[in-house]
Amino acid sequence: MDLASIVYLGVTFGMFVIFVLIVIRTYSKKRKDEGEIAKYQMLDDD
């Protein structure tokens, strides 16, 4: 493999890792609870 292939694989793997971290952060229990609080506050304001 030449240098361009190694860089391409590295960037692809890095983007995959970032995607996994975003999914984990989005669907974590703590984040879900914080999102639900804002929704219920908006409903209470009506």
Secondary structure as UniProt FT lines:
FT   HELIX           3..26
FT   HELIX           29..45
//
